[in-house]
Amino acid sequence: MKAPTGKAQDLKAYDLAREAINNLKHRHPFLEQDCDMVTMGSVIQNASTSNIAREAMIGAGLDLNTPAYSVTMACISANVAITNTATAIQAGAIKTGIAGGVESSSDAPVRISHKLKKTLLQAQKAKGIKGMWQVFKDFKFKSLAPEAPAIAEFSTGLTMGADADQLAAKFNVSRQQQDEFALRSHQNAAAAWEAGVFDQEVCPMPIPPKFEVVKQDDTFYANSSLEKLSQLKPAFVRPHGTITAGNASPITDGAAVSLLMDLDEAKARKLNPKVVIEGFTFSGQNPHGELLLGPAYTIPKLMNEAGLKIEDIDVYEIHEAFAGQVLANLAALQDETFCRESLGLDGAFGEIPMEKINTQGGSLSLGHPFGATGSRLLTSATRRLLESKGKYALISACAAGGLGSSILLKKIG
């Protein structure tokens, strides 16, 4: 389940994570005493809650003897939390685990400048007025200005948006194609919310000080249009870039957690399990030019290992960091040269039908709280698979640092 995004700017990541776990506990009361592990992903960490999984678990009222740990792998942090938990279950180390992630971009830590930090440390050791004078005599007031978290890739110096622009150009994805895909995402999300699809997955959040209750995402635009999207200016590569605020995912606040259990344990608790994690894989590729190609690397690898073809998968949930990124990955899988040289395949992997991809919205319309998105993808893919007549679902995502993840789900009921 996921917690709503947007208006929670006065809440800390801890608050969001606690409420997501607490809501899951209320749905399954046995978790208060019988959860074997809590694992959560997070990217922008607050030093006071560096192991946010543990703090949120305690705040949600789970048994204090329950171990908990936090992981970070950029935008696929929740994916790691989920697969780590699945691996622990498969190994017999645990039977029941809560996995997911959380992010509060509104509560991002702001650092003091290196000059100010150095000066303050020296001041602690200074002796007397003379010593303090020596420390502060050359101090500049501009050093008091805080330093916001960097938004550029450390290894390349480029923003992810600039990388997405380059990737879209490399695979000939036009601005119009990106705007059309973004519009599709918003329309699908609006229709899904209207149909009540997410009602049972989102826990209402009372926001202090007035405790206004937020019940749904506020990031999708039901009344958007191609005309409106086409009027937006390039956000990263000016003036000729194709990535805009309209075809990029909004960075939001949110938390999402998933309940994972050993199959026999779930049956013993009469939970009627219907979907299992069949397999998963991660990738690392060159951040120079391939930063956002995680799905193109992991989807074929995972499906080949499982002996499956594109047509065997009925549900695809692909993280929409940017419309251009999704479309470029889909184009890469149809590019014979890329598939031969980069994936080691005999030819093009093939075309994934658009009607199977993100049919109820995605990160472009539902938002992207970095550490939580993987759990949202898992929930959406599971629900869509159960609604379908198919057998398999696949979720996939790219991540900063040139990383990728894919997880395969199988219907058993």
N, C-alpha and C positions, 0 to 999 in steps of 0.2 A: 504494500500500500504506500501511498505517497502523501506527504503533507503539502498544502497549497503554497504557492509562491507569491512574490510581489509585495504585498502590504506588510510583510513581516520584517521590515527594515529595522525595527527597534528590538528585535529578538536576536539572541545569540545563536550560533550553530547548536550549542548545547540544548537550548530550549526546543529547537526543531527536532533534534534527534531524540530527545527525551519523550516528546509527545508522540512521535512515530512509534517508538518501542512501546510506550504506555498503551496506545490504541491497539496495537497487536496483542498485548497482554490481556486487555479487556475482552478481546474476541476469543482468545484461547487462555483462560485463567490458569491452566496447568503450567504455563511458562514462568509464572512467578517463582515456582519452586523447582521446576524440572527443565530448565534450559541449560544445556551443557557448555555453550560458548556464545559470545556475542562478538561479531566482527563488523567494523564499519570503516568505510573509506572516507577520506577527507583530504582536500588539497590545500585550502587556505586555513592553516591551523592557528588557533588562538593558544598562546603559551600557557594560559591558565587551565586549559582543558586539552592538553596535547594528546592524551589518550582519551579521545572524546567518546569512544565506545564504552569505556569503563564508567566515565562520569554520567553519561546519558542512561546507562543501564541502572546505575544506582538511583538516579533521579526518578526513573520509571518504576522503582519498587521491586526489581528482581532480586532474588536471593543474593546476598553479598558474597556467597561462596562461588558464584558463577564467574569464571574467568572471562576477560574481555580484552580485545586489542584492536588497534587502529592501523590502517594501511593507507599508503598513498601511491597512486600510479596515474597521476593526472586525471583525465576524463574517464578512465576505466578503473578508477579506484574501487567502485562498488562491484565491478566485475571480478576483481581480485578477491574481494571479501566473500563473494558468492562462491567462487571456484575453490578458494581455500577451505571454506566450510564444507563444500561438497566432497573435497578430497579427504578431509578429516572424518566425515561420515563413512565414506567408502573404505577407509583404512580401519574402521571400527573404533577409532579414538573417541568419537562422540556419537550420539544418536539424534540429538536435536540442537539446532543452531539458528540464531537470528543473524542475518547478514544484510548489509545494505550500505548506505552512505548518507552524508549530509554536507551541505555547504551554505555558508552565509556570506555572500559577497558584500552585503551591507555592513558586516562586522569585520571586514578585512583589517588585519593589524597594520598600523602605520608606524614606521620606524623613525627614530631620530637619525640625524645625519652622522656619518662616520666621524666628522670633525668634532661634533658636539659630544659624542660618546667618548672619544679619546680624551677630550678636555675634562669631562666629568670624572673619568677614571684617574686622571692625573691630579685633579683637585682633591680626591679622597686621600691621596698620599702627601699632599702639600702641607708644609708646616708653617704656621703663622701667616701674618699679613704679607710678608715679603714673598713667601712661597706661593701664596694665592695670586699675587701680582704677576709673578713669573708665568703662571699657568694661563691667566686671562688677558695678558697685555696685548696679545696679537689676535684675540678672539674676534671674529666677525659676526655681526648680528644675523647675517643671512644663513649662518650655520644653524640657527634655531628653526629654520623651515623643515617640516617633516618630509620624509621620503615615502611616497606612495609605492605599493608593490609594483614591481616591473611587470609589464604586459607583453614583453618581447621574449621570444625563445632565447634561452641562455646561450645555446650552442651556435645559433645563426644570427642572432640580433634582430630577426624579423618578427613581426607580430603574426599570429596565426592567420589573421585575415589577409595579410599580404601573401602568405604561403598559399592560402586557398585561392587567391587571385591567380597566382602562378600555375597552380595545379589545374584550374579550370581552363586557362589558356593552353596548357600543354595538351589537354585532351579535347580541345575545341568545343568547350561548353559555352554557349552564348549567354549573354545577359538575359535575353528573353526566356531561354530554357530555365534559367535559375529562378527568374521571377514567377514563371508558371509553376515550378515545383513548390516554391514558397507559398504561393496562393493555394495550391492543392493542400498543403499541410494545414494552413489556417482553416480552410473550408472543412477539411476532414475532422479537425479538432472541434470546431464549432458544432458540426453535426453530431459528433460523438457526445459532447456535453449536453446538447439538446435532447438526445435520446437517452440520457441517464447512464451512459456507459461507465463513467468514472465515479458515480455516486457512492458505490460501495468500496472504492479504493482510496478515497481522499478523506482524511480525518479533518473535520472542521477545527480551525484554530482561533481561539479568542485572543485578540491582540490588545495588550494594555496600551494606554491607561484606561481607555473607555471600554475595552474588551469587546470591540466589534468583532463579530465572528466571520471569518473568511471561509467560504465553502467551496470555491472553485478557483482554478487558475485564472489569472487576469492578463495573460500574455498572448492570447489568440485574438485575431481580428475577424469577426464574422463578416464585416462589411468591407473588407479589403477588396481590391480589384487590380487587374493588370495595369490599368491606367495610373492608379495611385503608386503602385510599386515602380513603374517605369520612370516616374518623375523624381525618384530619390537619387541623390548624387553618390558616386563611389565613396566608400568610407575609408579605404586603405591605400589604394593605388590611384592617385589623382593625376590627370583627369580621366584616364582611359580605363580604369579598373572596372570590374563587373560585380564585385562584392559590395553590397549596400547594407544599411541597417535593416532593410526589408527582407533580404534573403540570407540573413545571418541569424543564428540563434541568440535570443536574449539571455544574458547571464543573470541568473535569478537565485533566490534563496529557497531552500527546500530540503526535505529529508525523505528518504524512502527506505523501507526495510522489507525483507522477505523471510518467511519461515521455511527452513529446510529441515527435512527429517529423513532418517533411515526408513526405508519402505515398510519393513515389518513393524517398526515402532508406530508409524503413522496408522497402519491398519489396526494395530492393537488399541489405539486411541479412537478408533472408529472415525477417522478423518477422511476416509474414502479418497486416497491419493489417485490422481489421474494423469499427472505429468511428471516425468523424471528428467534429470540432467543426463543426457546421453554421452556428452563429451564436450571438450573445450580446447581452445588453443590461444596462444598469445604470439605476437610478433614484435620484432624490432627492426626498423629499416632506417636508411639514411635520412636524417632530418633535413638535409640539404636537398630539397626537391621531392622528397617522399614522406614528408612529415605527416600528412593526413591520409595516407594510402593503406592504413591498417586493415580495413575491410577487404580490399583487393588482395592482400597477402594472406589473411586468415580464413576467409570464406572458402576458397578452393582447397586449402590444406585440410581444414576440418572435414569438409564434405568428402574429399578423396579418402581420408582416413576411415570415414564411416561407410564408404562404398556407396555414397548417394550422389544423385545427379540433381541439377537445378529443379527439374520438374517434380522431384520427390519431396521438396520442401513446400509446404502450403502457406506458411507465414514467415515473412521476413520483417524484422524490426531493426532498422539501421539508424544509428545516431546521426541526427541532422545538425552537425556543427555549423555547416553552411550548405545551402542548396548546391553550390558549385562543387563542394567536396563530395556529397553523395553522388551527384551525376558523374563526376570525374571517376570515382571508384567503379561505378557501373560501366562506364565507358572503358576503363582499364581492363575489366574482365572480358570485354568483347574485342580487345586489341590483341591481335595475334603476336605482334612483336613483343609487347610487354609481357604477355603470358609465357612466351618462349624464353625470353632473356631474363626476366625477373622471377618468374614462378617455376621455370623448368618444365612447363607443360609442352605437349606436342603441338598445341595450337591454342586458339582462343578458348577460354573457359566457357563463355556463353552469355546469353542475355537473361537477366532476371526480370520476369514480367512485373511491370509497374503496379499492376492490380493486386500484387501480393505484398507490396512494400508499404509499411506505415499507413495503413488504411484508416486509422483513427487519429491521425496527427502524429507529430514527432517533436523533436527538440526545437525546431523553428517556431512552432506554435505553442508548445507546452512549456518551453523554457529549458534551460540547461544549468541546474545546480551541479557543478562539476562532480563532486563526490557521490551524488545520489542517482545520477542518470542511469547507471547500469541496472539498478534495482527497478527503476521505472520501466526500462526496456523488458526486463524479465517478467514483470507483472503483465504488461501489455501483450507480450508474445504468448504467455500462458493463457490468458483470457481469450485471445483471438484463436488460438489453437483449439481450445475447448469448444468454441463457437463454430468451428469449421468441421468438415467431414474428414480432414486430413490427419496425418500421423506425426509430422515433424514441423518444428518451428526453429528458426535460427535468428539469434541476435548478434549484432556486430557493431563495433565502434572504433574510431580512431582516437588518438590521444597525443598530447604534447610530448615532445621528445622523440617522435617518430615511432610510436607504439600502436599496437592494434590488438583487438580481442574479438573472438567469436565464441558463442556458446550454443550448443545444439540441444534442443528439447524434444522429447518423444512422448506421445500420448500412449498411455497404457490402459486406460479405462474405456 
